[in-house]
Amino acid sequence: QWKQLENLYFREKKFAVEVHDPRRISVSRRTFGQSGLVVQTWYANTSLIKSIWVMAISQHQFYLDRKQSKAKIPSARSLDDIAMDLTEMGTPKVSKLVNLEAKNQLIMASNGSLISSGSQDSEVSEEQKKEKIMELKKKEKLLQEKLLQKVEELKKICLREAELTGKVPKEYPLGAGEEPPQVRRRVGTAFKLDDNLLPSEEDPTLQDLESNFIIHQKLVEAAKKLASEPDLCKNVKKKRKQEYADAVKKLQEIENSINEYRIKCGKKPTQKSTLALPGERIP
């Protein structure tokens, strides 16, 4: 039915009719999603396709004019008045069709559509276009915000890499005229325990104490490196010295626990912390 018509268009050798059918749901590029839009397509040579399109446009315009004239005609009229109205409407309609044919003879483009013909449906289509443009702008804004978020995450990762390597990686995103940031390399405090360093005691409790001592010994060495790092502000340096002193105290406590357990088991005590941390203690 004409009231379900959405568009009539041709391109090269293709003629298509778009109609709304609420019983069918399809996906169309024109509607950017699911709708009841159904597209029917025919193919022929270009001249025949253009002729069919011109006739379809004329038929649709006739439907629109007839619908408009029906709305203006009163319900009770005599046959003479109706005949007079048809006679008066016939002359401009014929001239309109003639002008349309002459206009289409001058069409040199290889495509056309109902929207470009200036029908009343063009207003509806323009509203749909505005809605789709607004929807696309919202999507564009969301994508831009997500892109900025990802760029910030990339910057943080590159800065972390620069703190470890002392050099800003080339993947660091820079704006126009922006200089790469200056990053101070971190002091390496990572350590790895060698399996051969772990004592092999028959007593599982003593084994746990000895393993805990070796791990904490490495932590003390790491705290010492941090406390000895140059170019630190006064507060940070004081805090790191205190952390180093606490780590040494904790190591001594672990050694005391080991010696108490060894004496309890009838074994000789050891002195590991003094051997592990010779000389240069930070006051």
Residue pairs with C-beta under 8 A, 6 or more apart in sequence:
2 60
2 63
4 19
4 20
4 21
5 17
5 18
5 19
5 60
5 114
5 121
6 18
6 19
6 20
6 37
6 121
7 16
7 17
7 18
7 30
7 113
7 114
7 115
7 121
7 125
8 16
8 17
8 18
8 53
8 56
8 57
8 60
8 113
8 114
9 15
9 16
9 18
9 53
9 111
9 112
9 113
9 114
9 115
10 16
10 49
10 50
10 52
10 53
10 111
10 112
10 113
11 110
11 111
12 46
12 49
12 110
12 111
13 43
13 44
13 45
13 46
13 49
14 41
14 42
14 43
14 49
15 41
15 42
15 43
15 44
15 49
15 52
15 53
15 56
16 39
16 40
16 41
16 42
17 39
17 40
17 41
17 56
18 28
18 30
18 37
18 38
18 39
18 40
19 37
19 38
19 40
20 35
20 36
20 37
20 38
21 36
21 37
21 38
22 36
23 36
24 36
24 38
25 34
25 35
25 36
26 34
26 35
26 36
26 37
26 38
26 39
27 33
27 34
28 35
28 37
28 39
30 37
31 37
31 128
32 132
32 135
32 136
42 49
42 52
43 49
44 52
46 110
50 104
50 107
50 112
53 112
54 100
54 101
54 104
57 100
57 114
57 117
57 119
58 97
58 100
60 114
60 119
61 96
61 100
61 117
61 119
62 93
64 119
64 120
65 89
65 93
69 85
69 89
73 82
73 85
114 121
114 122
115 121
115 122
115 125
151 173
154 171
154 172
154 173
155 172
155 173
158 168
158 169
158 171
158 172
159 168
159 172
159 181
159 183
161 169
162 168
162 169
162 172
162 181
162 183
162 185
163 183
163 184
163 185
163 186
164 185
164 186
165 185
166 183
166 185
168 180
168 181
168 183
172 180
172 181
174 180
184 231
187 225
187 226
187 229
188 225
189 222
189 225
189 226
190 222
191 218
191 221
191 222
193 214
193 215
193 218
197 214
198 210
198 211
198 214
199 207
199 210
199 211
199 214
200 207
201 207
201 210
203 265
205 261
206 258
206 261
206 262
206 265
209 254
209 257
209 258
209 261
210 258
212 254
213 251
213 254
213 255
213 258
213 272
216 247
216 250
216 251
216 254
217 251
217 272
217 273
217 276
219 247
220 244
220 247
220 248
220 251
220 276
220 277
223 240
223 243
223 244
223 247
224 244
224 282
226 240
226 243
226 244
227 237
227 240
227 241
227 243
227 244
227 282
228 282
229 240
232 240
241 282
241 283
244 282
245 282
248 273
248 277
248 281
251 273
251 276
251 277
252 273
255 270
255 271
255 272
255 273
258 269
258 270
258 272
259 269
259 270
262 268
262 269
262 270
263 269
